[in-house]
């Protein structure tokens, strides 16, 4: 099953995605995974950082699509004339 998103999301997605990625990535690195408490002296630590950033990117993409969906739904609801 493929998810086909409309072309109108492209501008919205790329304008909001980096901001959400920075916020979620910062939160994951410093609060959830607590990486500053551990050292970066092995290659495995770099892999952990890449894993955290990858999962943060997936989470950010999902949040961005949900925000777009909510905004589009609100636009449709507010455009309808009162019946």
MDTraj code that builds the backbone (N, CA, C; nanometers):
import mdtraj as md
import numpy as np

residues = "UNK UNK UNK UNK UNK UNK UNK UNK UNK UNK UNK UNK UNK UNK UNK UNK UNK UNK UNK UNK UNK UNK UNK UNK UNK UNK UNK UNK UNK UNK UNK UNK UNK UNK UNK UNK UNK UNK UNK UNK UNK UNK UNK UNK UNK UNK UNK UNK UNK UNK UNK UNK UNK UNK UNK UNK UNK UNK UNK UNK UNK UNK UNK UNK UNK UNK UNK UNK UNK UNK UNK UNK UNK UNK UNK UNK UNK UNK UNK UNK UNK UNK UNK".split()
xyz = np.array([
    [0.0842, -0.1176, 0.0000],
    [0.0000, 0.0000, 0.0000],
    [0.0887, 0.1240, 0.0000],
    [0.0603, 0.2138, -0.0905],
    [0.1355, 0.3383, -0.0978],
    [0.0512, 0.4528, -0.0462],
    [0.1189, 0.5461, 0.0134],
    [0.0518, 0.6662, 0.0608],
    [0.0809, 0.7774, -0.0382],
    [-0.0213, 0.8242, -0.1056],
    [-0.0047, 0.9322, -0.2023],
    [-0.0509, 1.0624, -0.1381],
    [0.0419, 1.1523, -0.1212],
    [0.0093, 1.2820, -0.0641],
    [-0.0066, 1.3837, -0.1764],
    [-0.0941, 1.4807, -0.1605],
    [-0.1117, 1.5819, -0.2641],
    [0.0124, 1.6696, -0.2794],
    [0.0233, 1.7314, -0.3952],
    [0.1393, 1.8164, -0.4228],
    [0.1387, 1.9430, -0.3380],
    [0.0242, 1.9798, -0.2843],
    [0.0167, 2.1014, -0.2036],
    [0.0916, 2.0885, -0.0715],
    [0.1238, 1.9675, -0.0316],
    [0.1935, 1.9489, 0.0957],
    [0.3429, 1.9791, 0.0836],
    [0.3971, 1.9791, -0.0366],
    [0.5423, 1.9933, -0.0519],
    [0.5958, 2.1210, 0.0116],
    [0.5355, 2.2352, -0.0195],
    [0.5840, 2.3615, 0.0356],
    [0.5622, 2.3653, 0.1868],
    [0.4467, 2.3216, 0.2295],
    [0.4164, 2.3189, 0.3726],
    [0.5126, 2.2264, 0.4456],
    [0.5364, 2.1081, 0.3889],
    [0.6208, 2.0078, 0.4532],
    [0.7630, 2.0588, 0.4712],
    [0.8231, 2.1111, 0.3647],
    [0.9634, 2.1511, 0.3724],
    [0.9837, 2.2823, 0.4466],
    [0.8782, 2.3583, 0.4689],
    [0.8944, 2.4791, 0.5502],
    [0.8812, 2.4479, 0.6991],
    [0.8089, 2.3432, 0.7334],
    [0.7853, 2.3105, 0.8735],
    [0.8717, 2.1948, 0.9243],
    [0.9081, 2.1030, 0.8367],
    [0.9825, 1.9835, 0.8766],
    [1.1152, 2.0132, 0.9470],
    [1.2001, 2.1037, 0.8960],
    [1.3282, 2.1271, 0.9655],
    [1.3112, 2.1802, 1.1079],
    [1.2114, 2.2642, 1.1287],
    [1.1885, 2.3195, 1.2626],
    [1.1465, 2.2085, 1.3586],
    [1.0534, 2.1259, 1.3139],
    [1.0070, 2.0158, 1.3985],
    [1.1197, 1.9155, 1.4219],
    [1.2014, 1.8904, 1.3194],
    [1.3140, 1.7980, 1.3351],
    [1.4131, 1.8496, 1.4388],
    [1.4422, 1.9776, 1.4367],
    [1.5338, 2.0332, 1.5370],
    [1.4779, 2.0190, 1.6782],
    [1.3505, 2.0484, 1.6942],
    [1.2902, 2.0400, 1.8275],
    [1.2837, 1.8959, 1.8780],
    [1.2383, 1.8059, 1.7938],
    [1.2270, 1.6659, 1.8356],
    [1.3653, 1.6035, 1.8527],
    [1.4581, 1.6355, 1.7630],
    [1.5938, 1.5825, 1.7751],
    [1.6618, 1.6287, 1.9028],
    [1.6479, 1.7565, 1.9332],
    [1.7056, 1.8093, 2.0576],
    [1.6450, 1.7395, 2.1789],
    [1.5138, 1.7244, 2.1772],
    [1.4457, 1.6594, 2.2891],
    [1.4899, 1.5140, 2.3038],
    [1.5009, 1.4432, 2.1924],
    [1.5427, 1.3029, 2.1995],
    [1.6869, 1.2885, 2.2467],
    [1.7755, 1.3722, 2.1976],
    [1.9175, 1.3588, 2.2324],
    [1.9438, 1.3964, 2.3778],
    [1.8873, 1.5073, 2.4225],
    [1.9226, 1.5574, 2.5552],
    [1.8294, 1.5118, 2.6669],
    [1.7060, 1.4776, 2.6353],
    [1.6130, 1.4398, 2.7419],
    [1.5838, 1.2907, 2.7467],
    [1.5503, 1.2315, 2.6324],
    [1.5094, 1.0914, 2.6345],
    [1.6277, 0.9958, 2.6387],
    [1.7242, 1.0175, 2.5523],
    [1.8370, 0.9249, 2.5455],
    [1.9510, 0.9654, 2.6377],
    [1.9529, 1.0885, 2.6831],
    [2.0533, 1.1409, 2.7763],
    [2.1960, 1.1147, 2.7283],
    [2.2216, 1.1482, 2.6034],
    [2.3543, 1.1246, 2.5461],
    [2.4669, 1.2040, 2.6122],
    [2.4424, 1.3249, 2.6633],
    [2.5542, 1.3957, 2.7272],
    [2.6114, 1.3233, 2.8499],
    [2.5353, 1.2319, 2.9076],
    [2.5859, 1.1584, 3.0238],
    [2.6873, 1.0514, 2.9850],
    [2.6867, 1.0124, 2.8578],
    [2.7779, 0.9093, 2.8098],
    [2.8852, 0.9738, 2.7233],
    [2.9958, 0.9086, 2.7077],
    [3.1037, 0.9625, 2.6254],
    [3.0889, 0.9232, 2.4796],
    [3.1596, 0.9938, 2.3944],
    [3.1629, 0.9620, 2.2520],
    [3.3031, 0.9140, 2.2177],
    [3.3397, 0.7982, 2.2668],
    [3.4746, 0.7494, 2.2429],
    [3.4775, 0.6203, 2.1618],
    [3.3633, 0.5748, 2.1152],
    [3.3584, 0.4546, 2.0328],
    [3.2743, 0.4815, 1.9088],
    [3.2942, 0.4007, 1.8081],
    [3.2170, 0.4146, 1.6851],
    [3.0696, 0.3827, 1.7090],
    [3.0435, 0.2987, 1.8056],
    [2.9060, 0.2627, 1.8395],
    [2.8265, 0.3849, 1.8868],
    [2.8931, 0.4778, 1.9532],
    [2.8259, 0.5986, 2.0005],
    [2.7793, 0.6845, 1.8834],
    [2.8585, 0.6889, 1.7781],
    [2.8192, 0.7633, 1.6583],
    [2.6987, 0.6960, 1.5923],
    [2.6959, 0.5638, 1.5929],
    [2.5814, 0.4900, 1.5392],
    [2.4552, 0.5162, 1.6194],
    [2.4698, 0.5269, 1.7502],
    [2.3551, 0.5594, 1.8354],
    [2.3009, 0.6977, 1.8017],
    [2.3907, 0.7924, 1.7810],
    [2.3490, 0.9277, 1.7441],
    [2.2769, 0.9276, 1.6096],
    [2.3281, 0.8536, 1.5126],
    [2.2614, 0.8443, 1.3825],
    [2.1248, 0.7777, 1.3941],
    [2.1154, 0.6763, 1.4784],
    [1.9869, 0.6098, 1.5002],
    [1.8853, 0.7065, 1.5609],
    [1.9287, 0.7835, 1.6584],
    [1.8392, 0.8800, 1.7223],
    [1.7938, 0.9853, 1.6220],
    [1.8856, 1.0342, 1.5406],
    [1.8488, 1.1346, 1.4404],
    [1.7570, 1.0759, 1.3333],
    [1.7778, 0.9498, 1.2979],
    [1.6899, 0.8845, 1.2002],
    [1.5488, 0.8669, 1.2521],
    [1.5379, 0.8211, 1.3757],
    [1.4041, 0.8057, 1.4336],
    [1.3388, 0.9417, 1.4567],
    [1.4190, 1.0423, 1.4878],
    [1.3645, 1.1775, 1.5034],
    [1.3122, 1.2304, 1.3704],
    [1.3810, 1.1996, 1.2614],
    [1.3351, 1.2432, 1.1292],
    [1.2032, 1.1763, 1.0926],
    [1.1904, 1.0482, 1.1219],
    [1.0642, 0.9779, 1.0943],
    [0.9505, 1.0349, 1.1782],
    [0.9788, 1.0587, 1.3034],
    [0.8777, 1.1154, 1.3930],
    [0.8388, 1.2564, 1.3480],
    [0.9355, 1.3342, 1.3046],
    [0.9085, 1.4704, 1.2583],
    [0.8251, 1.4698, 1.1310],
    [0.8538, 1.3772, 1.0409],
    [0.7749, 1.3675, 0.9183],
    [0.6302, 1.3323, 0.9506],
    [0.6111, 1.2417, 1.0437],
    [0.4761, 1.2029, 1.0833],
    [0.4016, 1.3193, 1.1481],
    [0.4685, 1.3918, 1.2350],
    [0.4065, 1.5073, 1.3005],
    [0.3715, 1.6144, 1.1974],
    [0.4596, 1.6376, 1.1012],
    [0.4348, 1.7383, 0.9988],
    [0.3140, 1.7015, 0.9133],
    [0.3032, 1.5759, 0.8745],
    [0.1886, 1.5325, 0.7939],
    [0.0597, 1.5431, 0.8746],
    [0.0635, 1.5078, 1.0017],
    [-0.0561, 1.5218, 1.0852],
    [-0.0964, 1.6680, 1.1009],
    [-0.0001, 1.7573, 1.1183],
    [-0.0323, 1.8998, 1.1272],
    [-0.0945, 1.9500, 0.9978],
    [-0.0393, 1.9071, 0.8846],
    [-0.0954, 1.9466, 0.7560],
    [-0.2387, 1.8960, 0.7425],
    [-0.2616, 1.7709, 0.7826],
    [-0.3946, 1.7124, 0.7737],
    [-0.4941, 1.7881, 0.8616],
    [-0.4535, 1.8249, 0.9818],
    [-0.5409, 1.8998, 1.0723],
    [-0.5731, 2.0369, 1.0141],
    [-0.4723, 2.1061, 0.9614],
    [-0.4964, 2.2380, 0.9030],
    [-0.5881, 2.2307, 0.7814],
    [-0.5678, 2.1321, 0.6960],
    [-0.6545, 2.1175, 0.5790],
    [-0.7972, 2.0832, 0.6202],
    [-0.8128, 2.0011, 0.7223],
    [-0.9469, 1.9679, 0.7712],
    [-1.0160, 2.0914, 0.8281],
    [-0.9411, 2.1713, 0.9013],
    [-0.9988, 2.2938, 0.9572],
    [-1.0381, 2.3919, 0.8467],
    [-0.9569, 2.4009, 0.7420],
    [-0.9910, 2.4887, 0.6296],
    [-1.1210, 2.4447, 0.5636],
    [-1.1372, 2.3139, 0.5452],
    [-1.2597, 2.2630, 0.4830],
    [-1.3809, 2.2894, 0.5709],
    [-1.3656, 2.2726, 0.7004],
    [-1.4771, 2.2952, 0.7924],
    [-1.5153, 2.4427, 0.7947],
    [-1.4168, 2.5303, 0.7962],
    [-1.4451, 2.6733, 0.8040],
    [-1.4950, 2.7307, 0.6719],
    [-1.4657, 2.6665, 0.5595],
    [-1.5119, 2.7137, 0.4291],
    [-1.6584, 2.6835, 0.4042],
    [-1.7105, 2.5789, 0.4657],
    [-1.8491, 2.5396, 0.4417],
    [-1.9431, 2.6474, 0.4943],
    [-2.0397, 2.6869, 0.4120],
    [-2.1374, 2.7852, 0.4616],
    [-2.2311, 2.7197, 0.5629],
    [-2.2850, 2.8010, 0.6490],
    [-2.3780, 2.7483, 0.7495],
    [-2.5043, 2.6983, 0.6814],
    [-2.5431, 2.5788, 0.7148],
    [-2.6606, 2.5187, 0.6502],
    [-2.7853, 2.5465, 0.7290],
])
top = md.Topology()
chain = top.add_chain()
for i, resn in enumerate(residues, 1):
    res = top.add_residue(resn, chain, resSeq=i)
    for name in ("N", "CA", "C"):
        top.add_atom(name, md.element.get_by_symbol(name[0]), res)
traj = md.Trajectory(xyz[None], top)
